Structures are given as structure tokens and as C-alpha cells.
Amino acid sequence: MSDAPTISVKRLRHVAGGLASAFFHRNNDVGGQWALGLLYRDAPADLRVQLNLLDHTTIPPTDIARLVARNYAEFLRRAALKKDIPLNELAEAKVELSFDADVQVPGKGWEFVGDPFICTVTLTLKDGRLASTQRLGLCLRYEKGRFPGRTPGDDSILESLRSGN
């Protein structure tokens, strides 16, 4: 008999949902700019981005994507700890984004502008059980000078993040 704690899929779903909500939130920023807009800007031709939260690998392998993966790996660590889920029991923890998706996003008004996107968070245990959740939203690509962000718009913070300073 194993000494490993039994991990319920319900707890796993709770962590996946929390990750998706936090990732989707407007306070998900990098250098004062919305991380989703930056990821959209850097997305490859198929407009898909994948973040592996266990080893911080990303597709595409950009500095911004790796930074976001590291940030959310820490969020995952804290959330899993609260739900008594040992990280070493996870086989996979990923966030997948599909920008300019062919979906309808409900809403109206000025705050509902941009291209539709899908954010999927999947957590898979080593025994194969998994929890996956999906959120739909709207996102505009980051363009220098278009969005004021939370910090001065000279991109110096983004550049220092890229260089590791």
C-alpha cells in the first residue's frame, strides 16, 4: 500500500480553476503590461501558446512566455500546497492559449474589445487522472505606445525582464 495521499479530482479541479481565473485576470501582468497581450504579440503563426508549469518550457520559447510560466508555476505551487497536492504527484501542468479563436465571447461595451481567445488549464496526475478548465475572453495584441500599462511606456522594464536584470 502506498503512503502517498489520495488526491481527489475535485481538489485538482479547484486548483486548475484558480489557475485559469488568475491567469485570465487583468492583474496578470509583466512589466506593467497585460501578459496575455504580450503573449498574443509573440504568438507564432498558428496563434497558439503553451506554457509548461512544471519545467517552465514554452511554445514559443520567448522570454516573456518563460517568465509567465515561472510566475504561474509559483502560483501552482502555492495553490497545490493549500489543497494538499504534492507537486511531485503531477505528471503535467500546462496552460494553453489559442488566440483569434473561432468562438463567441458574450458581452458588450467598451471593456469587451479585442480578438477572442481560449485559455485552457490542464493538470494531470501521474496516475492519469486529470482536471481541465477553460475560459473564453477577448484580447488585443500588445503594441508599444498603444496601452499605458501600469508603468512608464518606454518598455525599459520589459527589456530588463528579457535580459534577466
BELMOJO-V37928 format. One record per backbone hydrogen bond with DSSP energy under -0.5 kcal/mol. CO is the residue of the C=O (numbers start at 1). NH is the residue of the N-H. If there is no record, write none. Layout:
co & nh
CO & NH
CO & NH
//
This chain:
co & nh
6 & 8
8 & 12
9 & 13
10 & 14
11 & 15
12 & 16
13 & 17
14 & 18
15 & 19
16 & 20
17 & 21
18 & 22
19 & 23
20 & 24
21 & 25
25 & 28
27 & 29
28 & 35
30 & 33
32 & 150
33 & 30
34 & 37
34 & 38
35 & 39
36 & 40
37 & 41
37 & 142
38 & 42
39 & 43
40 & 43
44 & 47
47 & 99
48 & 44
49 & 97
50 & 59
51 & 53
51 & 95
52 & 56
57 & 52
59 & 50
60 & 62
62 & 66
63 & 67
64 & 68
65 & 69
66 & 70
67 & 71
68 & 72
69 & 73
70 & 74
71 & 75
72 & 76
73 & 77
74 & 78
75 & 79
76 & 80
77 & 81
78 & 82
79 & 83
80 & 85
81 & 84
84 & 86
86 & 89
87 & 90
89 & 126
92 & 124
93 & 53
93 & 54
94 & 122
95 & 51
96 & 120
97 & 49
97 & 99
98 & 101
98 & 118
101 & 103
103 & 105
104 & 106
109 & 112
111 & 113
115 & 139
116 & 100
116 & 101
117 & 137
118 & 98
118 & 120
119 & 135
120 & 96
121 & 133
122 & 94
123 & 131
124 & 91
124 & 92
125 & 128
129 & 125
131 & 123
133 & 121
135 & 119
137 & 117
139 & 115
143 & 146
143 & 147
152 & 155
155 & 159
156 & 160
157 & 161
158 & 162
159 & 163
160 & 164
160 & 165
//
